[in-house]
Amino acid sequence: MKAAFVRLRALMRKEAVQIARDPSALAIAFLLPAALLFIFGYGVSLDARNVPLAIVVERPDALTASFTSQFAHSAYLRPQPYRDIQRAERAMVANRVDGIVWLRSDFTRRALSQGGAPIGVIVNGVDANTARIVEGYVQQVWAAWIATHRLAVGRPALLPLALEPQVRFNRAVSSRDFLIPGLIAVIMTLTGALLTALVIAREWERGTMEALMVTRVRMWEILLAKLVPYFLLGMGGMAVSVAIAVFLFGVPLHGSMLVLTATSALFMLAALGMGLLISGVARNQFIAGQIAIIVAFLPAYILSGFVFDINSMPWPVRIVTHVVAARYFVAILQSVFLAGDIWSVILPNAAALALMALIFLGLARANAHKRLD
């Protein structure tokens, strides 16, 4: 037992020296997460802001001016006046505007006499998500103007109702606060798999793995010596990602750092186990990198609930998502960051991560043999 401990300590020291001399491992652990967070954090957003909106008023007057002025106060819309609907439609075809608000010539007469003047709203449906968002923004402006106008003319609302909306867990209703925690899980899936897959594949290419094979060290000692240093590197990259999320992007962290650290450790073990398994299959850096992207990054990006709602997927795809470790970590991160330590969410997902870590590490150990074939 003492001899095994001595060998393990020597192997870990060897790995530490190799990491210090190899800047690519440090780049994967620290630089890659930071770079991807900058790119995705600033580049990916589900919020539609400064949406160009054509405003067509066929017969301007005080009432239409009161209504159209509401659009200028919206932080999400950028109104652009057009003289007629034909020019506005040509602007939409040319992709200069994403929507049209059309007040016909009888708008004021029907609003004052009948109490129900139609407002034409035309949206560009090429991007269905943006079209729905623009339609919702226009409805919000319309509702706000109705309330303001009734107060100004002294007329009561048609129904004695008062809407008091409340937003829980993301009061700013910012897609960035929703995306960044999930993005951390996706990035750490990639970096965790690459840390072990590429580095061990490089050792096979350089012949240093064969040198280890002829020594008295056992295979589990080699795997453990690989796992521990890169686990520490991965946790360091995780700390950098959390710091960027909190201090740069301003994502609130309502949960406990202890819970975040413990669940991140489980997820990192699963990701590193996946990398060890890949390294046992591919002994070439290029092939190992391609496999890591296909089996780690893409499923984590598409099937984890990071962007696409899992409940909206067909049931066969929903079944497949249960073997994606990032699915469970995304749920934990979004809970810890935005809601706090919700144990009904954290415990089952943490248990799933622990099980997946055991499965990946077990498969990596079963696939690792002290021979060159």
C-alpha positions in Angstrom: 0.0 0.0 0.0 2.9 2.3 0.9 4.5 1.6 -2.5 1.3 2.3 -4.3 1.0 5.7 -2.5 4.6 6.5 -3.4 4.0 5.7 -7.0 0.8 7.7 -7.1 2.5 10.7 -5.5 5.3 10.5 -8.1 2.8 10.2 -11.0 0.8 13.3 -9.7 4.1 15.2 -9.4 4.9 14.2 -13.0 1.5 15.4 -14.1 1.9 18.8 -12.3 5.3 19.4 -13.9 3.8 18.4 -17.3 0.9 20.8 -16.8 3.2 23.6 -15.8 5.3 23.0 -19.0 2.2 22.6 -21.3 0.3 25.9 -21.7 -2.4 24.2 -23.7 -3.8 22.5 -20.6 -3.9 25.8 -18.8 -5.5 27.5 -21.8 -8.2 24.8 -21.9 -8.9 25.1 -18.2 -8.9 28.9 -17.8 -8.7 30.7 -21.1 -11.2 28.7 -23.1 -14.1 29.1 -20.5 -13.4 32.8 -20.2 -13.3 33.3 -24.0 -16.5 31.3 -24.6 -18.3 33.1 -21.8 -17.3 36.5 -23.4 -18.5 35.3 -26.8 -21.7 33.6 -25.8 -22.5 36.0 -22.9 -22.4 39.1 -25.1 -23.4 37.4 -28.4 -26.4 35.2 -27.3 -29.5 36.9 -26.1 -33.2 36.0 -26.2 -34.2 39.6 -25.6 -35.3 41.7 -28.6 -34.2 45.3 -28.0 -34.2 48.3 -30.3 -36.5 46.5 -32.7 -37.2 48.8 -35.7 -40.9 49.3 -36.0 -42.7 51.2 -38.7 -45.5 53.5 -37.6 -48.1 54.4 -40.3 -50.7 57.1 -39.4 -53.0 57.8 -42.3 -54.7 60.8 -40.6 -52.6 62.3 -37.8 -54.4 64.1 -34.9 -54.0 64.5 -31.2 -55.3 61.1 -30.3 -53.0 59.2 -32.8 -50.1 61.4 -31.6 -50.9 60.4 -28.0 -50.8 56.7 -28.9 -47.7 56.7 -31.2 -45.7 58.7 -28.6 -45.9 55.6 -26.3 -43.6 53.7 -28.6 -40.9 56.3 -28.3 -40.7 55.6 -24.5 -40.2 51.8 -25.0 -36.7 50.5 -24.4 -37.4 47.6 -26.7 -38.8 49.3 -29.8 -37.4 51.9 -32.2 -40.3 53.5 -34.0 -39.9 54.9 -37.5 -42.7 57.0 -39.1 -43.9 56.1 -42.6 -46.4 58.0 -44.7 -48.4 55.1 -46.1 -48.6 51.3 -45.6 -47.1 50.6 -49.0 -43.8 52.2 -48.1 -43.8 50.4 -44.7 -44.4 47.0 -46.4 -41.5 47.7 -48.8 -39.3 48.5 -45.8 -40.3 45.2 -44.2 -39.5 43.3 -47.4 -36.1 45.0 -47.4 -35.6 43.9 -43.8 -35.3 47.5 -42.6 -38.2 47.1 -40.1 -39.4 44.0 -38.2 -43.0 45.1 -37.7 -45.7 47.7 -38.7 -48.3 49.5 -36.6 -51.0 50.8 -38.9 -53.5 53.4 -37.8 -56.1 53.8 -40.5 -57.9 57.0 -41.4 -61.0 56.2 -39.3 -59.0 55.4 -36.1 -60.0 58.5 -34.1 -63.6 58.5 -35.2 -64.1 54.8 -34.3 -62.2 55.2 -31.1 -64.4 58.1 -29.9 -67.7 56.8 -31.2 -67.6 53.1 -31.0 -64.9 52.6 -28.4 -63.1 50.0 -30.5 -60.7 51.3 -33.1 -58.8 48.5 -35.0 -55.0 48.8 -35.0 -53.2 47.0 -37.8 -50.2 45.1 -36.5 -48.0 43.3 -39.1 -44.9 41.4 -38.0 -42.1 39.7 -39.9 -42.6 36.0 -39.2 -39.3 34.8 -40.6 -38.0 34.7 -37.0 -41.0 33.3 -35.2 -39.5 34.1 -31.7 -38.9 37.7 -32.6 -42.3 38.0 -34.2 -44.0 36.8 -31.0 -41.9 39.2 -28.9 -42.7 42.2 -31.1 -46.4 41.4 -31.0 -46.2 41.2 -27.2 -44.4 44.6 -27.0 -47.1 46.2 -29.2 -49.8 44.8 -27.0 -48.1 46.1 -23.9 -47.8 49.6 -25.4 -51.5 49.4 -26.4 -52.6 48.4 -22.9 -50.5 51.1 -21.2 -51.9 53.8 -23.5 -55.5 52.6 -22.9 -55.0 53.0 -19.1 -53.3 56.4 -19.5 -56.0 57.6 -21.9 -58.8 56.6 -19.7 -57.3 58.4 -16.7 -56.8 61.5 -18.8 -60.4 61.7 -20.0 -61.8 60.6 -16.7 -63.5 57.5 -17.9 -63.4 54.4 -15.7 -62.1 51.1 -17.0 -64.6 48.8 -18.6 -64.0 46.1 -16.0 -63.1 46.7 -12.3 -59.9 44.7 -12.6 -56.4 45.6 -11.6 -53.6 43.5 -12.9 -50.6 43.2 -10.5 -48.0 41.1 -12.3 -45.1 39.6 -10.3 -41.9 38.1 -11.7 -40.2 35.5 -9.5 -36.5 34.4 -9.7 -35.6 36.7 -12.6 -37.1 40.1 -11.7 -35.2 41.9 -14.5 -36.7 39.4 -17.0 -33.2 39.3 -18.5 -32.4 36.3 -20.8 -28.7 36.8 -19.9 -29.4 35.9 -16.3 -31.1 32.7 -17.6 -28.5 31.8 -20.2 -25.2 32.4 -18.3 -25.7 29.7 -15.7 -26.6 27.2 -18.4 -23.7 28.4 -20.5 -21.3 27.6 -17.6 -22.5 24.0 -17.7 -22.1 23.7 -21.5 -18.6 25.2 -21.4 -17.4 23.1 -18.5 -18.7 20.0 -20.3 -16.4 20.8 -23.2 -13.4 21.8 -21.2 -13.7 18.9 -18.8 -13.8 16.4 -21.7 -11.0 18.1 -23.6 -8.7 18.4 -20.5 -8.3 14.6 -20.2 -9.1 13.5 -23.8 -6.6 15.7 -25.6 -3.8 15.5 -23.0 -3.8 11.7 -22.8 -4.1 11.5 -26.6 -1.1 13.7 -26.8 0.8 11.3 -24.5 0.0 8.4 -26.8 1.3 10.4 -29.8 4.5 11.4 -28.0 5.2 7.9 -26.7 5.2 8.8 -23.0 2.2 6.5 -22.3 4.2 3.6 -23.6 7.0 4.5 -21.2 4.5 4.4 -18.3 3.2 1.0 -19.4 6.6 -0.7 -18.9 6.9 0.6 -15.3 5.4 -1.1 -12.2 2.5 1.3 -11.9 -1.0 -0.1 -12.2 -3.6 1.2 -14.5 -5.9 2.6 -11.8 -2.9 4.6 -10.5 -2.3 6.1 -13.9 -6.0 7.0 -14.2 -6.2 8.5 -10.7 -3.0 10.5 -11.3 -4.5 11.9 -14.5 -7.9 12.6 -12.8 -6.8 14.5 -9.7 -4.7 17.3 -11.3 -7.1 17.9 -14.1 -10.0 17.9 -11.6 -8.3 20.7 -9.8 -7.7 22.5 -13.1 -11.3 22.1 -14.1 -12.6 23.4 -10.7 -10.3 26.4 -11.2 -11.9 27.0 -14.5 -15.3 26.6 -12.9 -14.3 29.3 -10.3 -13.2 31.6 -13.1 -16.5 31.1 -14.9 -18.6 31.8 -11.8 -16.6 34.9 -11.1 -17.1 36.2 -14.6 -20.9 35.4 -14.4 -21.3 37.3 -11.1 -18.9 40.2 -11.3 -18.9 40.9 -15.1 -22.4 39.9 -16.2 -24.1 40.7 -12.9 -25.9 37.4 -12.7 -27.3 37.1 -9.1 -26.1 34.2 -7.0 -28.9 33.4 -4.4 -27.7 30.0 -3.4 -24.8 28.7 -1.3 -21.3 28.6 -2.6 -20.9 25.3 -0.7 -23.7 23.7 -2.7 -22.4 25.2 -5.9 -18.9 23.8 -5.3 -20.1 20.3 -4.3 -22.4 19.9 -7.3 -19.7 21.4 -9.6 -17.3 18.7 -8.3 -19.8 16.0 -9.2 -20.3 17.4 -12.6 -16.6 17.8 -13.2 -16.0 14.2 -12.3 -18.6 13.2 -14.8 -17.0 15.4 -17.5 -13.5 14.1 -16.8 -14.7 10.5 -16.8 -16.2 11.2 -20.2 -12.8 12.5 -21.3 -11.0 9.5 -19.9 -13.4 7.3 -21.8 -12.8 9.2 -25.0 -9.0 9.0 -24.5 -9.3 5.2 -24.3 -11.0 5.1 -27.7 -9.0 7.8 -29.6 -5.3 8.0 -29.2 -5.0 10.9 -31.7 -5.5 14.5 -30.6 -7.6 15.4 -33.7 -9.9 12.4 -33.4 -10.2 12.9 -29.6 -11.2 16.6 -30.1 -13.8 15.7 -32.7 -15.3 13.0 -30.5 -15.4 15.4 -27.5 -17.3 18.0 -29.5 -19.8 15.5 -30.9 -20.5 13.5 -27.8 -20.0 16.2 -25.1 -20.4 19.8 -26.4 -23.2 19.4 -29.0 -25.5 17.3 -26.7 -24.8 19.7 -23.8 -25.7 22.7 -26.0 -28.8 21.2 -27.7 -30.3 18.7 -25.2 -29.5 20.2 -21.8 -32.3 22.8 -21.6 -29.7 25.5 -21.9 -31.6 27.2 -24.8 -34.2 24.8 -26.0 -37.0 23.7 -23.7 -36.8 20.0 -23.1 -40.6 19.7 -22.5 -41.1 21.0 -26.1 -39.0 18.2 -27.6 -40.5 15.0 -29.0 -40.6 12.2 -26.4 -37.8 10.1 -28.0 -35.5 13.1 -27.8 -36.6 13.7 -24.2 -35.6 10.2 -23.3 -32.1 10.8 -24.9 -31.6 14.0 -22.7 -31.5 11.8 -19.6 -28.0 10.5 -20.6 -26.7 14.1 -21.0 -24.9 15.1 -17.8 -25.2 18.8 -18.6 -29.0 18.5 -18.3 -28.8 17.9 -14.6 -26.1 20.5 -14.0 -28.0 23.2 -15.9 -31.0 22.6 -13.7 -28.8 22.9 -10.6 -27.0 26.1 -11.8 -30.2 27.9 -12.7 -31.7 27.0 -9.3 -28.7 28.0 -7.3 -28.1 31.2 -9.2 -31.7 32.5 -9.7 -33.8 30.8 -6.9 -31.4 29.6 -4.2 -30.9 26.2 -2.6 -34.0 24.5 -3.7 -33.4 21.0 -2.4 -36.2 19.4 -4.4 -34.3 20.4 -7.5 -30.7 20.0 -6.3 -30.8 16.6 -4.6 -32.3 14.5 -7.5 -30.1 16.2 -10.1 -27.0 15.8 -7.9 -27.8 12.1 -7.4 -28.0 11.8 -11.2 -24.6 13.5 -11.6 -23.0 11.2 -9.1 -24.5 8.2 -10.9 -23.2 9.4 -14.2 -19.8 10.1 -12.8 -19.6 6.6 -11.5 -20.7 5.2 -14.8 -18.2 7.2 -16.9 -15.3 6.6 -14.5 -16.2 2.9 -14.3 -16.3 2.6 -18.1 -13.0 4.4 -18.4 -11.4 2.0 -15.9 -12.9 -1.0 -17.7 -11.7 0.2 -21.0 -8.1 1.0 -19.8 -5.7 -1.9 -20.1 -2.0 -2.0 -19.6 -1.1 -3.1 -23.0 -0.5 -1.4 -26.4 -3.2 -3.0 -28.5 
